Amino acid sequence: EDQVTQSPEALRLQEGESSSLNCSYTVSGLRGLFWYRQDPGKGPEFLFTLYSAGEEKEKERLKATLTKKESFLHITAPKPEDSATYLCAVWEANDYKLSFGAGTTVTVRA
Amino acid sequence: GAVVSQHPSRVICKSGTSVKIECRSLDFQATTMFWYRQFPKQSLMLMATSNEGSKATYEQGVEKDKFLINHASLTLSTLTVTSAHPEDSSFYICSARGQGFYEQYFGPGTRLTVT
């Protein structure tokens, strides 16, 4: 059973059209939930860490939120440069590694 | 802060030769380093985890004699692909985590092509 599920797989947006990406997770204890951005041919770039339900983090047009079962990454008024694959990962208590979702590929058209 | 570098960014080698990839944490001490492999349009697959001065822990299905990992210092880990074959061609990415913080910071990746 997958621990981390991201939806949708792909998202095509018009510039300025706000939207949200979902990351649902099933772990027995959450040590942290992480959002990364990955551009083609590059390593993931760290965006946010969320530790507990109710927590929110913001950076420019991105806002990440966390509940007990899922996290959302909101993109407000996106620009073409926000086009990338966004990866969600969870660090479960008593584990040494991250569990990654499959990612959501966002394409923003001008 | 929290910058991780990898070298080389691209490498092409002949089948049967060995290739070494370096991963460095530039502005923090990495107590734990991770090596991932990524296939086209897929997510990251963890290959192994290493702690400074200790032997690496390999994930199930990863051949430890083929993918040699050395974490000799708090800022450097190396991955050596021994006797490379075309099926080893892939995008290899390292990440590092420092003591006292939870985040993993990733390097830019190395594209390996075995001909």
Interface residues (C-beta under 8 A of the other chain):
Chain A: R31 G32 F34 Y36 G41 K42 G43 P44 E45 F46 T49 Y51 L87 W91 Y96 K97 L98 F100 G101 A102 G103
Chain B: A2 V4 Q6 T32 F34 Q42 S43 L44 L46 T49 T57 F91 I93 S95 Y102 E103 Q104 Y105 F106 G107 P108 G109 R111
